Amino acid sequence: MNIHFIAIGGSAMHNLAIALNRKGENVSGSDDEIFEPSKSRLKKEGILPNNIGWDTNKINKDLDAIILGMHARIDNPELVKAKELNIPIYSYPEFLYQQSKNKLRIVIGGSHGKTTITSMILHALKKLNIEIDYMVGAQLDGYDCMVKITKEAKMIILEGDEYLSSPIDRRPKFHLYKPNIALLSGIAWDHINVFPTFENYLSQFRIFCDLIEETGSLVYNKEDPEVSKIAQDVNGKIKSSPYSTPIYKVNSDKGTTVQLDNKEYSLELFGAHNLQNLMGAMIVLEKIGINNADFMNSMRNFKGAGKRLQKVAEHKEFILFKDFAHSPSKLKATTSAVKEQFPKKKLIACMELHTFSSLQKSFLSHYKDSMKMADIAIVYFNPEVVAHKKLPPITKKDVLDGFGGNIIVVEKTNEVIRYIQKELTNCTSLLMMSSGNFDGINYEDLSQKLISKLID
């Protein structure tokens, strides 16, 4: 096939372009900006556009398909010409479905835990030498591309994002996959720019479950009240299987020990929310014939998904983690996990308000007490980012009131670092949580500076 990507530089888009190129398709693309690491990765594959910008000369009747990224506008000149020529136009989730409609489709949905559960399943199958195609939303250790599409694999696992598919397809991405096996990890209101009420957001997950194939099944987290309600509604229509947090104990040296089926499994993983995710992954694989013991043994050396409670540095009594957490439920789960794992260490937890939802005054109250397990909680936001997103201004007091007090609110990156340095002791856990990077903080450099300070 001859396939052209409009907005090829996006995180998901460039991974799909690489996967299709490796499959043997003829891939081309355009974009008005391409940043690292997309730029280097596309160049290595030989599919980096020669010039930055849109080029209608690339749109011709020889193309079999256009894949349209969210970054493109609806008046994009390449898109306009593609419509004029009646070239089939797909969003990337729609094209993924087209490539996998004859495979068994496993779709991992939920407001949180999707990437971790998907990566757990991939880790286990890799250990067990079972081939599967995939699409996952984060860079994982041992993988050089986060999409794989082959002719040979009989199954595919897809991370089911609820955000919109493309500028001309306003359906949530996970509505396009039609799973044979679906998982719902939890529901907490997000993307309020697209889903203005919680009920509207919740309805997207009901639709997702309605789209499960008739002979399919739903794996669900029974500890989440909203997920449990949805599961009750689909019960009888399709098979449903609950999961919950297993019995576990925190290991003093590292990780946790999980008790399951009268056996104990020592894992490097920690945090109740991660162990809950682990059980979800196990039940999914149980449905394709993997027994629990084989799964648990394969997970003994699983360290986590990229940027999900990822250890950056450790030195004697100091440890630094970075995490993608940005929603209230994620903040609470991640902060609690680190404090539970290292109860004797002073926990300094830093969080950046960076998403559209988190930077709105009306949403801030959802963060109430989400960082209460931290000994020192620092919340950072950049007023310039608020303005760039064309949102009403927020104040430090708005943030303080939203979180329920007991936090330090700052508006400059150097203030974040200054407070960390001020509160640093010889027995400290530092947790940096953001979907961005605190506008330029290099975590590796920061950890070295802090360790040097402790040594001095």
Secondary structure per residue as TSV (DSSP state, phi and psi in degrees):
chain	resnum	aa	ss	phi	psi
A	1	M	-	360.0	149.0
A	2	N	E	-100.8	113.2
A	3	I	E	-123.6	129.8
A	4	H	E	-115.8	132.4
A	5	F	E	-101.2	121.9
A	6	I	E	-94.5	114.7
A	7	A	T	79.8	56.6
A	8	I	T	-70.6	-18.1
A	9	G	T	-79.8	-7.6
A	10	G	S	-62.5	159.4
A	11	S	H	-58.2	-52.0
A	12	A	H	-74.1	-39.7
A	13	M	H	-62.2	-45.9
A	14	H	H	-70.4	-30.3
A	15	N	H	-67.3	-40.5
A	16	L	H	-66.5	-39.6
A	17	A	H	-60.3	-43.1
A	18	I	H	-63.9	-44.1
A	19	A	H	-61.2	-43.4
A	20	L	H	-69.8	-35.2
A	21	N	H	-62.9	-42.5
A	22	R	H	-68.4	-27.1
A	23	K	H	-72.9	-17.9
A	24	G	T	110.0	6.1
A	25	E	-	-78.5	158.3
A	26	N	E	-89.5	111.2
A	27	V	E	-112.4	132.9
A	28	S	E	-132.3	170.7
A	29	G	E	-168.2	166.3
A	30	S	E	-143.2	158.9
A	31	D	B	-167.5	155.9
A	32	D	S	-93.3	-4.2
A	33	E	-	-163.6	135.9
A	34	I	-	-135.3	117.7
A	35	F	-	-103.7	171.1
A	36	E	T	-76.4	147.4
A	37	P	T	-88.0	-0.5
A	38	S	H	-55.6	-43.2
A	39	K	H	-59.1	-51.4
A	40	S	H	-66.5	-36.7
A	41	R	H	-70.7	-40.6
A	42	L	H	-66.1	-39.0
A	43	K	H	-63.4	-42.9
A	44	K	H	-60.6	-34.6
A	45	E	H	-83.7	-7.3
A	46	G	T	79.4	21.4
A	47	I	-	-125.2	19.0
A	48	L	-	-73.3	128.7
A	49	P	-	-55.5	141.7
A	50	N	S	-65.5	-31.7
A	51	N	S	-133.1	148.0
A	52	I	S	-82.3	137.1
A	53	G	B	122.8	170.1
A	54	W	-	-88.4	142.0
A	55	D	-	-139.1	103.9
A	56	T	G	-66.7	-15.4
A	57	N	G	-66.8	-20.1
A	58	K	G	-78.3	-12.8
A	59	I	-	-98.6	110.7
A	60	N	-	-146.4	172.1
A	61	K	T	-70.8	-7.8
A	62	D	T	-76.6	-13.6
A	63	L	-	-75.6	135.6
A	64	D	S	-89.8	-25.1
A	65	A	E	-159.2	146.7
A	66	I	E	-111.6	133.0
A	67	I	E	-111.1	121.0
A	68	L	E	-105.0	123.9
A	69	G	-	-89.5	158.6
A	70	M	T	-63.9	-25.0
A	71	H	T	-68.4	-24.4
A	72	A	S	-75.4	148.8
A	73	R	-	-90.9	161.1
A	74	I	T	-70.0	-18.1
A	75	D	T	-99.7	17.9
A	76	N	-	-54.8	129.1
A	77	P	H	-60.5	-34.9
A	78	E	H	-67.3	-40.2
A	79	L	H	-64.4	-43.1
A	80	V	H	-58.4	-45.2
A	81	K	H	-68.5	-38.4
A	82	A	H	-60.5	-39.1
A	83	K	H	-65.2	-41.8
A	84	E	H	-61.5	-35.3
A	85	L	T	-89.0	0.0
A	86	N	T	58.5	35.5
A	87	I	-	-76.8	133.3
A	88	P	-	-56.2	129.5
A	89	I	E	-116.8	127.5
A	90	Y	E	-124.4	148.9
A	91	S	E	-79.0	164.3
A	92	Y	H	-67.0	-34.9
A	93	P	H	-66.5	-35.1
A	94	E	H	-64.5	-39.2
A	95	F	H	-71.3	-35.7
A	96	L	H	-59.9	-41.0
A	97	Y	H	-63.0	-43.2
A	98	Q	H	-58.9	-35.7
A	99	Q	H	-78.8	-13.9
A	100	S	H	-127.1	11.3
A	101	K	T	-66.9	-15.9
A	102	N	T	-102.4	8.9
A	103	K	S	-106.4	164.5
A	104	L	E	-76.3	123.0
A	105	R	E	-106.1	121.3
A	106	I	E	-105.0	122.3
A	107	V	E	-122.6	124.7
A	108	I	E	-101.1	111.9
A	109	G	E	-116.9	166.9
A	110	G	S	136.3	160.9
A	111	S	S	-73.6	-20.5
A	112	H	S	-151.2	157.2
A	113	G	S	85.7	-3.3
A	114	K	H	-60.8	-50.8
A	115	T	H	-63.8	-41.7
A	116	T	H	-63.8	-46.5
A	117	I	H	-64.1	-43.3
A	118	T	H	-60.8	-44.0
A	119	S	H	-69.1	-32.8
A	120	M	H	-61.8	-45.6
A	121	I	H	-63.8	-43.0
A	122	L	H	-63.4	-41.4
A	123	H	H	-60.6	-46.5
A	124	A	H	-64.6	-45.6
A	125	L	H	-65.3	-35.5
A	126	K	H	-64.1	-42.8
A	127	K	H	-63.2	-34.3
A	128	L	T	-93.0	6.7
A	129	N	T	58.0	43.9
A	130	I	-	-112.6	123.9
A	131	E	-	-77.2	138.3
A	132	I	-	-154.5	141.3
A	133	D	E	-80.9	165.2
A	134	Y	E	-162.1	161.5
A	135	M	E	-144.4	120.1
A	136	V	-	-131.7	150.4
A	137	G	S	-90.8	13.7
A	138	A	S	-147.6	155.8
A	139	Q	-	-73.0	124.2
A	140	L	-	-109.5	145.8
A	141	D	T	-59.6	134.0
A	142	G	T	90.1	0.2
A	143	Y	-	-125.9	133.3
A	144	D	S	-101.5	-0.7
A	145	C	-	-151.1	138.7
A	146	M	S	-95.8	12.1
A	147	V	E	-132.8	137.1
A	148	K	E	-137.4	125.2
A	149	I	-	-132.4	120.4
A	150	T	-	-128.7	166.1
A	151	K	S	-81.0	-25.4
A	152	E	S	-83.4	-39.2
A	153	A	-	-62.9	137.9
A	154	K	S	-91.2	-11.5
A	155	M	E	-132.2	157.6
A	156	I	E	-141.5	141.8
A	157	I	E	-113.2	132.6
A	158	L	E	-126.5	128.7
A	159	E	E	-75.2	119.2
A	160	G	E	-94.0	85.8
A	161	D	-	-73.8	138.8
A	162	E	-	-91.1	2.2
A	163	Y	S	-75.4	168.9
A	164	L	E	-67.6	153.0
A	165	S	E	-79.0	-45.3
A	166	S	E	-163.0	172.1
A	167	P	T	-61.2	-23.7
A	168	I	T	-112.4	3.8
A	169	D	E	-130.8	99.9
A	170	R	E	-88.4	13.2
A	171	R	E	-78.1	142.1
A	172	P	E	-58.1	143.7
A	173	K	G	-54.6	-41.6
A	174	F	G	-74.5	-3.9
A	175	H	G	-79.0	-10.7
A	176	L	S	-96.8	-8.3
A	177	Y	S	-90.3	-22.7
A	178	K	-	48.0	70.4
A	179	P	-	-68.4	150.7
A	180	N	S	-86.4	-38.6
A	181	I	E	-126.5	121.2
A	182	A	E	-116.4	149.3
A	183	L	E	-128.0	138.8
A	184	L	E	-119.9	118.8
A	185	S	-	-90.1	-33.8
A	186	G	-	170.3	158.5
A	187	I	-	-131.4	121.6
A	188	A	-	-143.2	124.9
A	189	W	-	-46.5	129.3
A	190	D	-	-149.5	171.2
A	191	H	-	54.2	52.2
A	192	I	T	-71.0	-13.4
A	193	N	T	-68.6	-24.0
A	194	V	T	-104.9	-37.7
A	195	F	-	-116.3	90.4
A	196	P	-	-69.5	-16.3
A	197	T	S	-129.7	157.3
A	198	F	H	-63.5	-38.7
A	199	E	H	-62.1	-39.6
A	200	N	H	-63.7	-42.4
A	201	Y	H	-63.4	-45.1
A	202	L	H	-61.3	-36.5
A	203	S	H	-63.8	-25.4
A	204	Q	H	-65.7	-32.2
A	205	F	H	-77.3	-31.9
A	206	R	H	-64.5	-44.1
A	207	I	H	-61.6	-42.1
A	208	F	H	-55.0	-45.2
A	209	C	H	-70.1	-33.1
A	210	D	H	-65.4	-22.5
A	211	L	T	-91.1	0.3
A	212	I	S	-64.4	137.0
A	213	E	-	-56.2	149.0
A	214	E	T	-55.5	-35.9
A	215	T	T	-93.4	10.8
A	216	G	-	-86.8	-170.2
A	217	S	E	-148.3	156.8
A	218	L	E	-116.8	125.4
A	219	V	E	-101.8	128.1
A	220	Y	E	-140.7	151.8
A	221	N	E	-82.9	105.5
A	222	K	T	-74.2	-9.7
A	223	E	T	-82.6	-10.8
A	224	D	S	-94.9	119.0
A	225	P	H	-62.7	-39.2
A	226	E	H	-70.0	-39.6
A	227	V	H	-63.9	-41.5
A	228	S	H	-61.7	-38.8
A	229	K	H	-63.1	-44.7
A	230	I	H	-63.7	-41.2
A	231	A	H	-62.2	-37.7
A	232	Q	H	-64.2	-36.1
A	233	D	H	-67.4	-34.4
A	234	V	H	-91.1	-9.8
A	235	N	B	-60.6	127.7
A	236	G	T	102.4	-30.8
A	237	K	T	-81.3	-42.5
A	238	I	B	-136.9	167.6
A	239	K	E	-72.2	139.1
A	240	S	E	-132.3	142.5
A	241	S	E	-133.9	118.6
A	242	P	E	-83.5	158.5
A	243	Y	E	-142.2	164.4
A	244	S	-	-155.8	174.7
A	245	T	-	-63.3	131.2
A	246	P	-	-78.8	170.3
A	247	I	E	-71.2	130.6
A	248	Y	E	-151.1	164.2
A	249	K	E	-136.8	144.8
A	250	V	E	-76.9	129.9
A	251	N	-	-84.0	137.5
A	252	S	S	-69.1	-29.8
A	253	D	S	-82.0	-53.5
A	254	K	S	-169.3	154.7
A	255	G	S	70.4	-159.0
A	256	T	E	-140.7	162.1
A	257	T	E	-115.0	123.5
A	258	V	E	-103.3	135.2
A	259	Q	E	-100.8	124.5
A	260	L	E	-152.2	128.7
A	261	D	T	52.0	44.6
A	262	N	T	64.0	22.5
A	263	K	E	-128.0	157.6
A	264	E	E	-115.1	137.8
A	265	Y	E	-126.5	119.9
A	266	S	E	-85.8	125.0
A	267	L	E	-123.3	150.7
A	268	E	S	-78.7	-18.4
A	269	L	-	-66.7	149.2
A	270	F	-	-146.8	164.0
A	271	G	S	101.9	129.2
A	272	A	H	-58.0	-38.9
A	273	H	H	-65.3	-35.8
A	274	N	H	-69.9	-35.9
A	275	L	H	-71.0	-32.5
A	276	Q	H	-62.9	-44.9
A	277	N	H	-59.2	-38.9
A	278	L	H	-58.8	-42.6
A	279	M	H	-67.3	-36.7
A	280	G	H	-62.0	-45.5
A	281	A	H	-61.1	-40.0
A	282	M	H	-63.3	-43.5
A	283	I	H	-66.3	-37.7
A	284	V	H	-59.3	-47.5
A	285	L	H	-71.0	-27.3
A	286	E	H	-58.7	-34.0
A	287	K	T	-73.6	-15.8
A	288	I	T	-109.8	17.2
A	289	G	T	97.6	10.4
A	290	I	-	-92.0	123.4
A	291	N	-	-77.9	156.1
A	292	N	H	-59.4	-40.6
A	293	A	H	-64.8	-42.3
A	294	D	H	-63.8	-40.7
A	295	F	H	-63.1	-50.0
A	296	M	H	-63.3	-38.8
A	297	N	H	-65.7	-34.5
A	298	S	H	-70.2	-19.4
A	299	M	T	-94.8	3.0
A	300	R	T	-60.0	-32.5
A	301	N	T	-109.5	16.9
A	302	F	-	-73.2	124.5
A	303	K	-	-100.9	-9.6
A	304	G	-	119.9	166.8
A	305	A	S	-82.9	161.4
A	306	G	T	-57.7	131.2
A	307	K	T	65.7	10.3
A	308	R	S	-107.6	102.3
A	309	L	S	46.9	50.8
A	310	Q	E	-88.9	125.0
A	311	K	E	-73.2	124.7
A	312	V	E	-94.6	-43.1
A	313	A	E	-157.1	152.1
A	314	E	E	-146.5	134.5
A	315	H	E	-150.7	110.5
A	316	K	T	50.6	-107.3
A	317	E	T	-100.4	17.2
A	318	F	E	-119.4	139.0
A	319	I	E	-145.6	139.9
A	320	L	E	-122.9	127.7
A	321	F	E	-117.4	146.3
A	322	K	E	-116.9	147.6
A	323	D	E	-146.8	147.3
A	324	F	-	-76.9	-1.2
A	325	A	-	-54.0	131.9
A	326	H	-	-144.8	-22.5
A	327	S	S	-86.2	159.9
A	328	P	H	-54.6	-45.2
A	329	S	H	-65.4	-37.1
A	330	K	H	-69.1	-41.2
A	331	L	H	-58.9	-46.9
A	332	K	H	-63.4	-45.4
A	333	A	H	-65.6	-43.8
A	334	T	H	-70.7	-44.0
A	335	T	H	-62.3	-43.5
A	336	S	H	-64.0	-38.2
A	337	A	H	-63.3	-44.6
A	338	V	H	-67.6	-40.0
A	339	K	H	-67.4	-38.2
A	340	E	H	-65.9	-39.1
A	341	Q	H	-72.8	-34.1
A	342	F	S	-127.5	66.5
A	343	P	T	-65.0	-25.8
A	344	K	T	-87.5	-10.1
A	345	K	S	-89.8	145.1
A	346	K	E	-70.7	122.5
A	347	L	E	-97.6	114.6
A	348	I	E	-101.5	112.8
A	349	A	E	-111.0	124.8
A	350	C	E	-116.5	135.6
A	351	M	E	-133.4	137.1
A	352	E	E	-106.1	123.6
A	353	L	-	-77.0	114.0
A	354	H	-	-136.3	-27.7
A	355	T	S	-83.1	164.5
A	356	F	T	-56.6	-45.5
A	357	S	T	-64.2	-47.9
A	358	S	T	-66.8	-21.7
A	359	L	T	-94.1	11.9
A	360	Q	-	-104.5	130.7
A	361	K	G	-55.8	-39.0
A	362	S	G	-65.9	-19.7
A	363	F	G	-96.4	-18.1
A	364	L	G	-59.9	-29.6
A	365	S	G	-64.1	-19.8
A	366	H	G	-68.6	-15.7
A	367	Y	G	-86.7	2.1
A	368	K	T	-53.1	124.6
A	369	D	T	63.0	15.6
A	370	S	T	-71.5	-16.9
A	371	M	T	-119.4	23.2
A	372	K	T	-67.9	-18.5
A	373	M	T	-78.5	-11.0
A	374	A	-	-80.0	145.8
A	375	D	S	-75.4	-38.4
A	376	I	E	-130.1	122.7
A	377	A	E	-116.6	124.7
A	378	I	E	-119.7	126.6
A	379	V	E	-116.8	125.7
A	380	Y	E	-115.0	138.3
A	381	F	-	-144.7	151.4
A	382	N	-	-108.1	114.1
A	383	P	H	-56.7	-28.2
A	384	E	H	-68.1	-34.0
A	385	V	H	-67.3	-39.9
A	386	V	H	-59.2	-45.2
A	387	A	H	-65.9	-40.0
A	388	H	H	-62.7	-35.3
A	389	K	T	-81.9	2.7
A	390	K	T	58.6	43.2
A	391	L	-	-105.5	156.5
A	392	P	-	-60.9	144.3
A	393	P	-	-60.3	148.5
A	394	I	-	-120.4	156.4
A	395	T	-	-113.4	167.3
A	396	K	H	-59.2	-38.6
A	397	K	H	-65.0	-38.5
A	398	D	H	-57.2	-45.2
A	399	V	H	-67.1	-45.2
A	400	L	H	-59.3	-45.8
A	401	D	H	-65.3	-39.9
A	402	G	H	-62.1	-41.3
A	403	F	H	-81.5	-6.4
A	404	G	T	81.6	25.6
A	405	G	S	79.0	-171.3
A	406	N	S	58.2	30.8
A	407	I	-	-135.1	161.0
A	408	I	E	-105.4	125.5
A	409	V	E	-108.7	127.3
A	410	V	E	-132.9	158.4
A	411	E	S	-119.3	3.9
A	412	K	S	-132.5	142.2
A	413	T	H	-59.0	-41.7
A	414	N	H	-66.1	-23.9
A	415	E	H	-71.2	-36.4
A	416	V	H	-58.2	-50.8
A	417	I	H	-63.0	-40.7
A	418	R	H	-61.8	-43.3
A	419	Y	H	-67.2	-38.2
A	420	I	H	-61.1	-47.6
A	421	Q	H	-61.6	-37.6
A	422	K	H	-65.2	-40.0
A	423	E	H	-91.4	-8.1
A	424	L	-	-63.0	133.3
A	425	T	-	-130.0	178.7
A	426	N	S	-71.9	-8.5
A	427	C	S	-131.5	80.2
A	428	T	E	-133.3	138.8
A	429	S	E	-107.8	128.9
A	430	L	E	-114.3	125.7
A	431	L	E	-120.7	118.4
A	432	M	E	-108.3	115.0
A	433	M	E	-118.9	121.4
A	434	S	-	-170.1	151.0
A	435	S	S	-89.1	-1.5
A	436	G	S	-115.6	-136.6
A	437	N	-	-147.4	35.4
A	438	F	T	55.9	36.9
A	439	D	T	54.5	45.8
A	440	G	T	116.9	2.9
A	441	I	-	-71.0	126.0
A	442	N	-	-93.7	111.0
A	443	Y	H	-65.3	-35.3
A	444	E	H	-65.2	-45.5
A	445	D	H	-63.5	-42.3
A	446	L	H	-60.3	-43.9
A	447	S	H	-63.3	-39.8
A	448	Q	H	-64.7	-40.3
A	449	K	H	-65.2	-40.5
A	450	L	H	-69.5	-40.3
A	451	I	H	-64.2	-41.0
A	452	S	H	-61.2	-39.4
A	453	K	H	-64.4	-40.8
A	454	L	H	-65.9	-38.1
A	455	I	H	-66.8	-41.8
A	456	D	-	-64.4	360.0
